[in-house]
Amino acid sequence: YVLVFVHWLGSIRRRAPVLSAHHCLLRRAMSSVRVIHASYVNVPATAAPPPGPIKLTAMEAPWVVLPELQHVLLYEGQDMPPFDDILLSLRSSLAATLGSFAPLAGKLVHLEDTGDVAIACSTSDGVRFVVAECDGDMRHLAGDEEHDVRVLERLVPGVDMGELPTPVLAVQATRFEGGVAVGVTVHHGVADGRSLWTFVEAWAAACRGEAHAVTAPSFDRSLVKLPGGEELARSLLRKYAPNVPKVCCLTKVQF
């Protein structure tokens, strides 16, 4: 299948021109996204038990106030399988991938006794999987010089990250006429762009039936040795997120 568009929504927001009210109304009339249902994909029972709480280090703690990372991929093809078959493949391969990325199925929490922020993992956790449909034209959405940011934002799942605990990851599959969009939202305090792309590559490989195509990540905090250790991370949290568990995220660029 042809990948027609892939981009960080943050980049689009920064570059997108200001649209007139009339233009925006026309865009909304032309394209709409409707959520059909949502469910959860769990870590496989056969996977290794999730590790205990993974505390954010001083390299990660300041990022809890940044907006979430959002990534959308648009695929089209004349011989694509039925949407229900695509959903089944996406869900099963996501579950298999979470076996190696179990912390992404957890929640970001505030540990009151120590003041740390950590990823809490449990066998009952899962990744929210949203199913939606869009009546817009995928080619126009990807190819227009003035990207319809408001529709693109609806192709990724919304996650309230203003207060802990909060989910680490959510995904969305949206049906188009002759295509499908896969959107991913991840907390910036847990993953940077490269980390998110590594996960997406592993998920794509699992969807193609390629086992062990991506090296499994390590979540061993003992490998990270910084001057000041955990206390440095706590001091940075007090500086950048003084009201934790409430987190005042930096606002996104508005158009």
QUIDAJO-V303777 format. One record per residue. N is the residue number from 0. RES is the residue in one letter. SS is DSSP state (2 for helix, 1 for strand, 0 for the rest). PHI is phi in degrees with one decimal (999 if undefined). PSI is psi in radians with two decimals (999 if undefined). Layout:
N/RES/SS/PHI/PSI  N/RES/SS/PHI/PSI
This chain:
0/Y/0/999/2.64  1/V/1/-89.8/2.19  2/L/1/-84.5/1.94  3/V/1/-95.4/-0.27  4/F/1/-163.9/2.36  5/V/1/-150.7/2.25  6/H/1/-165.0/2.68  7/W/1/-76.1/2.26  8/L/2/-64.5/-0.51  9/G/2/-59.5/-0.69  10/S/2/-66.8/-0.69  11/I/2/-64.9/-0.75  12/R/2/-60.1/-0.68  13/R/2/-70.2/-0.56  14/R/2/-97.0/-0.36  15/A/0/-64.5/2.38  16/P/0/-73.9/2.80  17/V/0/-71.4/2.25  18/L/0/-100.2/2.49  19/S/0/-68.8/2.80  20/A/2/-60.3/-0.68  21/H/2/-63.9/-0.76  22/H/2/-63.0/-0.73  23/C/2/-62.6/-0.71  24/L/2/-64.5/-0.69  25/L/2/-63.1/-0.74  26/R/2/-62.7/-0.78  27/R/2/-62.7/-0.67  28/A/2/-67.4/-0.53  29/M/2/-80.6/-0.62  30/S/0/-133.7/2.38  31/S/0/-143.0/2.65  32/V/1/-119.8/2.27  33/R/1/-121.9/2.19  34/V/1/-76.7/2.25  35/I/1/-90.7/-0.89  36/H/1/-166.1/2.97  37/A/1/-140.2/2.56  38/S/1/-147.4/-2.99  39/Y/1/-126.2/2.48  40/V/1/-108.7/2.13  41/N/1/-97.3/2.80  42/V/0/-66.1/2.36  43/P/0/-57.2/2.50  44/A/0/-63.7/-0.42  45/T/0/-81.8/-0.14  46/A/0/-73.0/2.80  47/A/0/-61.7/2.53  48/P/0/-54.7/2.41  49/P/0/-59.8/2.55  50/P/0/-67.7/2.95  51/G/0/-66.7/-3.07  52/P/0/-53.0/2.30  53/I/1/-101.8/1.83  54/K/1/-72.4/2.43  55/L/0/-70.4/2.42  56/T/0/-86.5/3.10  57/A/2/-63.7/-0.38  58/M/2/-76.6/-0.36  59/E/2/-109.2/-0.53  60/A/2/-54.9/-0.75  61/P/2/-63.7/-0.32  62/W/2/-81.5/-0.07  63/V/2/-67.4/-0.31  64/V/2/-94.5/-0.03  65/L/0/-83.3/2.65  66/P/0/-60.0/2.69  67/E/0/-61.7/2.71  68/L/1/-86.0/2.32  69/Q/1/-130.8/2.32  70/H/1/-134.1/2.37  71/V/1/-132.4/2.39  72/L/1/-123.6/2.31  73/L/1/-112.4/2.25  74/Y/1/-121.9/2.48  75/E/1/-138.7/2.79  76/G/0/177.6/2.54  77/Q/0/-73.9/-0.44  78/D/0/-111.9/0.52  79/M/0/-67.1/2.51  80/P/0/-68.4/2.93  81/P/0/-56.4/2.62  82/F/2/-59.1/-0.66  83/D/2/-62.4/-0.64  84/D/2/-68.4/-0.66  85/I/2/-63.0/-0.76  86/L/2/-61.0/-0.75  87/L/2/-60.8/-0.75  88/S/2/-67.4/-0.74  89/L/2/-63.6/-0.73  90/R/2/-68.2/-0.81  91/S/2/-66.7/-0.69  92/S/2/-72.4/-0.55  93/L/2/-64.5/-0.77  94/A/2/-59.8/-0.76  95/A/2/-63.2/-0.69  96/T/2/-67.8/-0.64  97/L/2/-64.4/-0.32  98/G/0/-59.9/-0.52  99/S/0/-101.1/-0.24  100/F/0/-122.8/0.74  101/A/2/-53.5/-0.66  102/P/2/-58.9/-0.44  103/L/2/-69.7/-0.26  104/A/2/-92.2/0.03  105/G/0/-93.3/-2.80  106/K/1/-129.5/2.59  107/L/1/-87.2/2.15  108/V/1/-128.4/2.83  109/H/1/-104.8/2.16  110/L/1/-90.1/1.77  111/E/0/-62.8/-0.57  112/D/0/-70.0/-0.47  113/T/0/-115.7/-0.33  114/G/0/86.1/0.07  115/D/1/-80.4/2.78  116/V/1/-109.2/2.34  117/A/1/-143.5/2.82  118/I/1/-91.1/2.06  119/A/1/-97.7/2.20  120/C/0/-113.3/2.50  121/S/0/-152.9/2.68  122/T/0/-66.7/-0.31  123/S/0/-88.4/-0.15  124/D/0/-73.5/2.83  125/G/1/-160.3/2.98  126/V/1/-100.0/2.24  127/R/1/-67.6/2.24  128/F/1/-119.1/1.91  129/V/1/-98.0/2.39  130/V/1/-115.2/2.27  131/A/1/-143.1/3.04  132/E/1/-140.8/2.58  133/C/1/-128.1/2.38  134/D/0/-95.6/0.17  135/G/0/-84.4/3.06  136/D/0/-94.7/2.08  137/M/2/-63.7/-0.71  138/R/2/-62.7/-0.75  139/H/2/-67.0/-0.70  140/L/2/-60.6/-0.70  141/A/2/-82.6/-0.56  142/G/2/-99.8/-0.28  143/D/0/-59.4/2.45  144/E/0/-62.7/-0.66  145/E/0/-100.5/1.71  146/H/0/-64.8/2.41  147/D/0/-80.5/1.48  148/V/2/-59.3/-0.63  149/R/2/-65.7/-0.63  150/V/2/-73.8/-0.75  151/L/2/-58.3/-0.66  152/E/2/-64.9/-0.48  153/R/2/-78.9/-0.15  154/L/0/-88.9/-0.04  155/V/0/-119.0/2.56  156/P/0/-73.0/2.42  157/G/0/-80.7/2.42  158/V/0/-135.3/2.23  159/D/0/-80.1/1.85  160/M/0/-108.3/0.34  161/G/0/-82.5/-0.17  162/E/1/-150.3/2.43  163/L/0/-90.5/2.53  164/P/0/-75.5/2.66  165/T/1/-144.3/2.57  166/P/1/-60.7/2.61  167/V/0/-83.2/-0.66  168/L/1/-143.2/2.55  169/A/1/-146.1/2.64  170/V/1/-133.0/2.81  171/Q/1/-146.2/2.41  172/A/1/-116.3/2.19  173/T/1/-121.5/2.24  174/R/1/-84.0/2.29  175/F/1/-115.8/2.91  176/E/0/-69.1/1.92  177/G/0/77.4/0.34  178/G/1/-167.7/3.13  179/V/1/-149.5/2.51  180/A/1/-111.4/2.41  181/V/1/-118.3/2.04  182/G/1/-113.0/2.52  183/V/1/-132.6/2.33  184/T/1/-123.4/2.27  185/V/1/-136.9/2.56  186/H/0/-69.7/2.30  187/H/0/-68.7/-0.36  188/G/0/-73.8/-0.23  189/V/0/-105.4/-0.58  190/A/0/-144.6/2.51  191/D/0/-97.3/-3.06  192/G/2/-59.9/-0.74  193/R/2/-66.9/-0.70  194/S/2/-63.1/-0.75  195/L/2/-62.9/-0.74  196/W/2/-66.2/-0.60  197/T/2/-60.7/-0.74  198/F/2/-64.0/-0.78  199/V/2/-61.7/-0.71  200/E/2/-62.6/-0.72  201/A/2/-65.4/-0.71  202/W/2/-63.6/-0.78  203/A/2/-62.1/-0.72  204/A/2/-63.7/-0.73  205/A/2/-64.3/-0.62  206/C/2/-66.7/-0.52  207/R/0/-85.5/-0.05  208/G/0/82.3/0.33  209/E/0/-94.7/1.87  210/A/0/-79.0/2.44  211/H/0/57.4/0.59  212/A/0/-74.9/-0.41  213/V/0/-124.4/2.35  214/T/0/-64.3/2.28  215/A/0/-66.3/2.43  216/P/0/-74.9/2.83  217/S/0/-106.5/2.38  218/F/0/-113.3/0.42  219/D/0/-78.9/1.85  220/R/2/-68.7/-0.38  221/S/2/-66.7/-0.29  222/L/2/-76.9/-0.30  223/V/0/-95.4/1.94  224/K/0/-118.8/1.95  225/L/0/-126.2/2.54  226/P/0/-59.4/2.29  227/G/0/94.0/-0.40  228/G/2/52.6/-2.38  229/E/2/-66.0/-0.57  230/E/2/-65.5/-0.58  231/L/2/-64.2/-0.73  232/A/2/-61.8/-0.71  233/R/2/-65.8/-0.69  234/S/2/-66.0/-0.62  235/L/2/-68.6/-0.65  236/L/2/-63.9/-0.73  237/R/2/-63.3/-0.54  238/K/2/-76.6/-0.85  239/Y/2/-92.1/-0.43  240/A/0/-135.3/1.16  241/P/0/-65.2/-0.35  242/N/0/-103.8/0.29  243/V/0/-53.2/2.36  244/P/0/-78.8/-0.13  245/K/1/-77.9/2.35  246/V/0/-122.8/2.07  247/C/0/-87.4/1.58  248/C/0/-68.5/2.49  249/L/0/-59.5/2.40  250/T/0/-72.8/2.63  251/K/0/-77.4/2.82  252/V/0/-66.5/2.30  253/Q/0/-103.3/2.53  254/F/0/-123.5/999
